[in-house]
């Protein structure tokens, strides 16, 4: 297929290898594997997981849960705290599949208890240090109250405690990732020990790609929910979570203009394609992607003196070392390794595989 505009290129072989590696790790550690599908958002890629033996999944919205339910996924956890206005739609889905939802406050649980019409699993969302959502692990008075309320409901079933240790993404080293993961384990193990006598089937569910990729100790954890690992990206590479050869996606962008006077190249590929996520480059400035160029039959990853350094809506600006400007001319196609594959995929809505196939994503978010 001829590429004429920004295109998200997916290396199927690498993605399949990433899936197989995580499936094998979960099996070796005796953990239930419930991958997060928010990264790829594709029914076809979902089948790659199914062929690897996966039978339960995580999603980030009710819309996404409905999309994957249409393709036969019938054991789904929505890893987003209950959105009260959507409870009528939650009822509709819970009548068709085995559905788990999250609660983190009295109001959400009260609305569920009042409106739910089908058997639904409930996880209590725990904040283990990310400080985004969830209940602090030591607020046991509130947790006790929530569990008592769940126990009184004939349609709500307490499944366990769920946490997203997203603060591993803020780590400064792999050692820091291990420390944050270990701290989360201690907090979740304490909760499990407190409630296991009354709830012997309690599940501890943990999800983030850095710890699930690097760590080998998951004492007390029953289930993992990584998502980004299927593609990885520059953020994961910078954290030391993956190798460059594990990153399965590239943005292919046409060169529009070359400006030697300021050592810059303009590409067709902006914030509407990449998102505005960045990491800090070696020069201390924001980096939105690393550059791969074609040199004859070879592909070369340029060093970090060459990088995607600015984005507007449709334009991307590459900062290029003077010695490397000769690699670029208008009309060329270059590849960019994105900083955050989840957001890039969400914006692009389809993939071109290295086998020249088009893979569509869910039509809306």
Buried (B, 14 or more C-beta within 10 A) or exposed (E): EEEEEBBBBBBBEBBBBBBBEBBEBBEEBEBBBBBBBBBBBBBBBBEBBEEBEBEBBBBBBBBBBBBBBEEEBEBBBBBBBBBEEBBEBBBEBBEEBBBBBBBBBEEBBEBBBEEBEBBBBBBBBBBBBBEEBBBBBEBBEBBEEBBEBBEEBEBBBBBBBBBBBBBBBEBEEBEBBBEBBBBBBEBBBBBBEBBBEEBEEBBBBBBBBBBBBBBEEBEBBBBBBBBBBBBBBBBBBBBBBBEEEBBBBBBBBBBBEBEEEEBBBBBBBBBEBBBEBBBEBEEEEBBBBBBBBEEEEEEEEBEBBBBBBBBEEBBBBBBBEEEBBEBBEEEBBBBBBBBBBBBBBBBBBEBBBBEEEEBEBBEEB
